[in-house]
Amino acid sequence: MRFTIAKAKFEKALNIASHAIGSRSANPLLMCFKLEVSAKGLEITSSNNDISIWTLIPIEENGGENIRSVIPGATLLDAKILSEIVHKFEGNEVSVDVVDDAIAKIDDGRAVFKLNCVKAEEYPDIDMERSGNSFTLDSAGLIQLVDQTAFAALDKDTRPILTAINLKAEAGKLIATATDSARLSRKSTEVDSTLRFIANIPAKTLEDIVKLLDGVKSVEISASSEKAVFSFANTLISCRLIAGEYPVSNSIIPQNFSYFLEVNSQQLLNAVDRASILSTDRAPVVKLTMSEEKVEISSSSDQNGSAAEQLTTLQYSGERLEIAFNASFVSQAVRALGSEDVTMSFLGEMKPFVIKNPKDDSIVELITPMRTR
Amino acid sequence: MRFTIAKAKFEKALNIASHAIGSRSANPLLMCFKLEVSAKGLEITSSNNDISIWTLIPIEENGGENIRSVIPGATLLDAKILSEIVHKFEGNEVSVDVVDDAIAKIDDGRAVFKLNCVKAEEYPDIDMERSGNSFTLDSAGLIQLVDQTAFAALDKDTRPILTAINLKAEAGKLIATATDSARLSRKSTEVDSTLRFIANIPAKTLEDIVKLLDGVKSVEISASSEKAVFSFANTLISCRLIAGEYPVSNSIIPQNFSYFLEVNSQQLLNAVDRASILSTDRAPVVKLTMSEEKVEISSSSDQNGSAAEQLTTLQYSGERLEIAFNASFVSQAVRALGSEDVTMSFLGEMKPFVIKNPKDDSIVELITPMRTR
């Protein structure tokens, strides 16, 4: 096996594949990349418990040559070391030459590395086959779905189903929902009205996948009952799904409210951030006190003291209401909306409340209040 | 006690004083700033086991007013919380108003904090008095002395004296020396020929102090047998010295060599960095093999394989020599020199070698080789 490859292309592909390399694995072979070169080009495969990645660098692309001097073959090479070597090479081309299935000579015309390698046959079988329903989404749309919901998923494994983003397509809408049971974020986007699709994809995996979509136009997503496959730009990413029914119905979001507030997003964020300073807790509690006369953010701590400041109210309707919440839940929700102003709708002191962008109905944030002392 | 102060000045002074606030202290009062306002201005004091800081914001400065509405007095306020509040304030002025020695009201005209505070009388006495020999150095000179030596000091407390930078003035030279006993860095600068001065100042403290010299022209340094005081721009920093005699003589650096190499610094750094990739050790060992024909950097690891590359030699004189060293010692030394090319002078395989900037005799790096396998 041997080939000479454009360094920039090789580095980029290794970078993509390295997203499926963990910091350690029970199976040391999974700390390796599988490299296979043929008339098709160079295929790089990587896998860990959560995701598997396959990416191809074609021999030629857009009339230019990526790879030359090919002798077909395959090998396994330590992923971290190969990535670092190629990253630190200064030459424009990298040659890989495997001798006796045991040593890979890697050089850029200046430095020469001789790496111990493993026979490709020892690598486990990785199933990258696409099956089940599939649809294509523009990358920007997928990135937004993930960015605006993933933060609300559960970040520990106490209830595995809640570590997922629930992706569901029906009646012309693709809806992404994430919740840790104390707050929920839901974003929808329009899709073909005939599409039926449902999958619980780990939020962390989705966050990792969208990082790879830089410069990619669209992504095809296929899901069977056990796995989803993302396909784009000579790359396939397969990830396991989380089994079980997602415990959130479409009707969880209340529709009629008794109190309604509209404020500037940045002012709300700054006030909540300042009021959080006094907390000695990892989840700072901040209080919002509203009336037609004034709207105030406040907090207090036995140890440190108290803080209060008024918000400029764009609009408030309702009786006087006092509600306390986890400051970072509100901050993350307001940031996810990304709008100049936000509306907050309440049913009462201990009822979940809704934060929205007044100009965009496709995203909604639901937060359960905390008990005030 | 009360005052109203320009936010930017207050924030900058708190930032300086916060360098003497540890992450925790056996004495909770040392987690506080002492604030004292009088006709002089606002004095902020902070202290931990290693250093104490006193800084003054004068009432007026360069014809502008820093502080107004003063009622003299003093108080102790939680350092982290006060710093964060002032940092996150959006107003241009901050008012501090202490009521009954128990509550400090802090506001920027928008948000109001009421912080629990402690009587100033409870703060320990901090000795900021300057004594012993003193001299003035331009800040750039002090920053260079520290930047070019501190990295070579011992970073653990196994031999306290070696955690210091030894500053010694005699015969018209101020010499800074740091060593962890496996390598040494020494930088000298010219001073008044009558100056006699010697002090072992913790390297970490010096690194922290030079961070505060942004925009400062010159620094006065005084040292008695137990402490050094740095004085600049309305600020005093006092730090404890490390007792004992510094175990390095002026004559430790060899003067006559049998082998001499000159190479480009960046090329050497890149080659050493690449050769370090294969190491599974925290202190990667790299080998330099020199002869008049070629100069090569190489490394090998039973687990991963081997690496080798040639350096473009600007000059080599001597027999064939093979020498192994801790890669990061050489990288740090070459970076500290900051020159385009470096010279390396050797006495033999197991003798300490010297790295220098061929155009600057004021800095010298000495490194003990490692045994090759």
HADDOCK unambig.tbl for C-alpha pairs under 7 A between the chains (distance, minus, plus):
assign (segid A and resid 81 and name CA) (segid B and resid 277 and name CA) 6.64 0.50 0.50
assign (segid A and resid 81 and name CA) (segid B and resid 278 and name CA) 6.93 0.50 0.50
assign (segid A and resid 85 and name CA) (segid B and resid 274 and name CA) 6.75 0.50 0.50
assign (segid A and resid 88 and name CA) (segid B and resid 274 and name CA) 6.42 0.50 0.50
assign (segid A and resid 110 and name CA) (segid B and resid 309 and name CA) 6.10 0.50 0.50
assign (segid A and resid 111 and name CA) (segid B and resid 308 and name CA) 5.83 0.50 0.50
assign (segid A and resid 111 and name CA) (segid B and resid 309 and name CA) 4.37 0.50 0.50
assign (segid A and resid 112 and name CA) (segid B and resid 307 and name CA) 5.59 0.50 0.50
assign (segid A and resid 112 and name CA) (segid B and resid 308 and name CA) 5.38 0.50 0.50
assign (segid A and resid 112 and name CA) (segid B and resid 309 and name CA) 6.17 0.50 0.50
assign (segid A and resid 113 and name CA) (segid B and resid 306 and name CA) 5.67 0.50 0.50
assign (segid A and resid 113 and name CA) (segid B and resid 307 and name CA) 4.23 0.50 0.50
assign (segid A and resid 113 and name CA) (segid B and resid 308 and name CA) 6.55 0.50 0.50
assign (segid A and resid 114 and name CA) (segid B and resid 305 and name CA) 5.41 0.50 0.50
assign (segid A and resid 114 and name CA) (segid B and resid 306 and name CA) 5.10 0.50 0.50
assign (segid A and resid 114 and name CA) (segid B and resid 307 and name CA) 6.18 0.50 0.50
assign (segid A and resid 115 and name CA) (segid B and resid 304 and name CA) 5.70 0.50 0.50
assign (segid A and resid 115 and name CA) (segid B and resid 305 and name CA) 4.44 0.50 0.50
assign (segid A and resid 115 and name CA) (segid B and resid 306 and name CA) 6.47 0.50 0.50
assign (segid A and resid 116 and name CA) (segid B and resid 304 and name CA) 5.51 0.50 0.50
assign (segid A and resid 116 and name CA) (segid B and resid 305 and name CA) 5.36 0.50 0.50
assign (segid A and resid 274 and name CA) (segid B and resid 85 and name CA) 6.76 0.50 0.50
assign (segid A and resid 274 and name CA) (segid B and resid 88 and name CA) 6.44 0.50 0.50
assign (segid A and resid 277 and name CA) (segid B and resid 81 and name CA) 6.67 0.50 0.50
assign (segid A and resid 278 and name CA) (segid B and resid 81 and name CA) 6.96 0.50 0.50
assign (segid A and resid 304 and name CA) (segid B and resid 115 and name CA) 5.72 0.50 0.50
assign (segid A and resid 304 and name CA) (segid B and resid 116 and name CA) 5.52 0.50 0.50
assign (segid A and resid 305 and name CA) (segid B and resid 114 and name CA) 5.43 0.50 0.50
assign (segid A and resid 305 and name CA) (segid B and resid 115 and name CA) 4.48 0.50 0.50
assign (segid A and resid 305 and name CA) (segid B and resid 116 and name CA) 5.37 0.50 0.50
assign (segid A and resid 306 and name CA) (segid B and resid 113 and name CA) 5.71 0.50 0.50
assign (segid A and resid 306 and name CA) (segid B and resid 114 and name CA) 5.13 0.50 0.50
assign (segid A and resid 306 and name CA) (segid B and resid 115 and name CA) 6.49 0.50 0.50
assign (segid A and resid 307 and name CA) (segid B and resid 112 and name CA) 5.60 0.50 0.50
assign (segid A and resid 307 and name CA) (segid B and resid 113 and name CA) 4.25 0.50 0.50
assign (segid A and resid 307 and name CA) (segid B and resid 114 and name CA) 6.20 0.50 0.50
assign (segid A and resid 308 and name CA) (segid B and resid 111 and name CA) 5.84 0.50 0.50
assign (segid A and resid 308 and name CA) (segid B and resid 112 and name CA) 5.40 0.50 0.50
assign (segid A and resid 308 and name CA) (segid B and resid 113 and name CA) 6.57 0.50 0.50
assign (segid A and resid 309 and name CA) (segid B and resid 110 and name CA) 6.14 0.50 0.50
assign (segid A and resid 309 and name CA) (segid B and resid 111 and name CA) 4.40 0.50 0.50
assign (segid A and resid 309 and name CA) (segid B and resid 112 and name CA) 6.20 0.50 0.50
